[in-house]
Amino acid sequence: MKRDPHTDTPNFWSFARDYLHGYLPKVRGLSPRTIEAYRISLECFLGYLTETEHLERAQVSFDHFDRAHLKAWLGWMAQERHYAPRTITLRLTAIKTFLDYSSHEDVTLIALSQAAKALRAPASPRRPIEYLTAPETRAVLAAFTGNTAKSRRNRMLLILLYDTAARVSEITDLTLHDLRLTPPGHVTLTGKRNKTRTVPITSKTIEHLRVYLAEFHPNDTQLPATRPLFYSLHHGQPTRLSTDTVAAVLKAAAHTAATDCPTLPEHIHCHMLRKTKAMDLYQQGIPLPIIMRLLGHENTSTTAAFYAFATLDMMRAAVNAATPAIADTPAATLSEQALHALHDLR
């Protein structure tokens, strides 16, 4: 029952159970890991109430989710628990989301939800955005000389990882079915929550892929569509690469490239290639909304209106304009706001 039979007030525990076990997995379709993060945030707030208010858990009600309690909780996380600003932001966001859900279920909770939305967590310090310069990118992509089959596979892997600005898991999940080399060439990436997006690839990358397919997927039209694009052989069968393997491939490439390009960062990771592609696109004058579309970024209120204009042709032109090997002097100076937007891309 969502209301207490004696007081006729909304029952927090009933709402929390339905939210975590019904709404998030069945309606929103969120992953178990994401749901667990929401549960931990609720537990964090309950822990604050039991520690500072000396409440029994059974006594917790929506009355404790008022603005005063939430503000005190933010201070408790920062001063008593010494949580990082990012962690505090995640915890507060989870509570806001829960109250928003509850307000849609029961109109008497709307005021609580609105009051919570006005709260702001402490700002996180901005770290410098990590990306490679054009010479560094070229050095990494050319690190594998192609003397062996494994070297040729790894070189193609890194080229496509950069050219598509894909998350590493999106690259490892690629199958033959996801590849289209006939005009207009593109790949279909499957991102977070199984959302797919179409990303154009450059003509040069298409040439590399044709050579790669001829060696690693001969007679590809007769092979299963689910065959992994990048694989290693286990008991004679192609098995998709792990994300750890891709990370190791990039690390090895960086180690080799550092000989001729000593400015390469000491600790390079796959997401850095994604940020690098975003930076290359922006420096060629490509609008942030198109970059976000290419990278599969979630819609936001400030960019949603532009997405309708980000057609595949526009994105293809953007990708072709941002190849480090032919890039001209950067076309735009990055503002602080633009740097922050690129920094936040995941």
Sequence and secondary structure as in RCSB ss.txt:
>XXXX:A:sequence
MKRDPHTDTPNFWSFARDYLHGYLPKVRGLSPRTIEAYRISLECFLGYLTETEHLERAQVSFDHFDRAHLKAWLG
WMAQERHYAPRTITLRLTAIKTFLDYSSHEDVTLIALSQAAKALRAPASPRRPIEYLTAPETRAVLAAFTGNTAK
SRRNRMLLILLYDTAARVSEITDLTLHDLRLTPPGHVTLTGKRNKTRTVPITSKTIEHLRVYLAEFHPNDTQLPA
TRPLFYSLHHGQPTRLSTDTVAAVLKAAAHTAATDCPTLPEHIHCHMLRKTKAMDLYQQGIPLPIIMRLLGHENT
STTAAFYAFATLDMMRAAVNAATPAIADTPAATLSEQALHALHDLR
>XXXX:A:secstr
  B TTT  B HHHHHHHIIIIIIIIIS   HHHHHHHHHHHHHHHHHHHHHS   GGG  GGGGSHHHHHHHHH
HHHHTS   HHHHHHHHHHHHHHHHHHHHH GGGHHHHHHHHT               HHHHHHHHTS   SSHH
HHHHHHHHHHHHHHT  HHHHHT BGGGEE SSS EEEEE GGG EEEEE  HHHHHHHHHHHHHHSTTGGGS T
TSBSSEEEETTEEEE  HHHHHHHHHHHHHHHTTT TTS SS  HHHHHHHHHHHHHHTT  HHHHHHHTT    
TTTHHHHTT  HHHHHHHHHTT GGG  S SS   HHHHHHHHT  
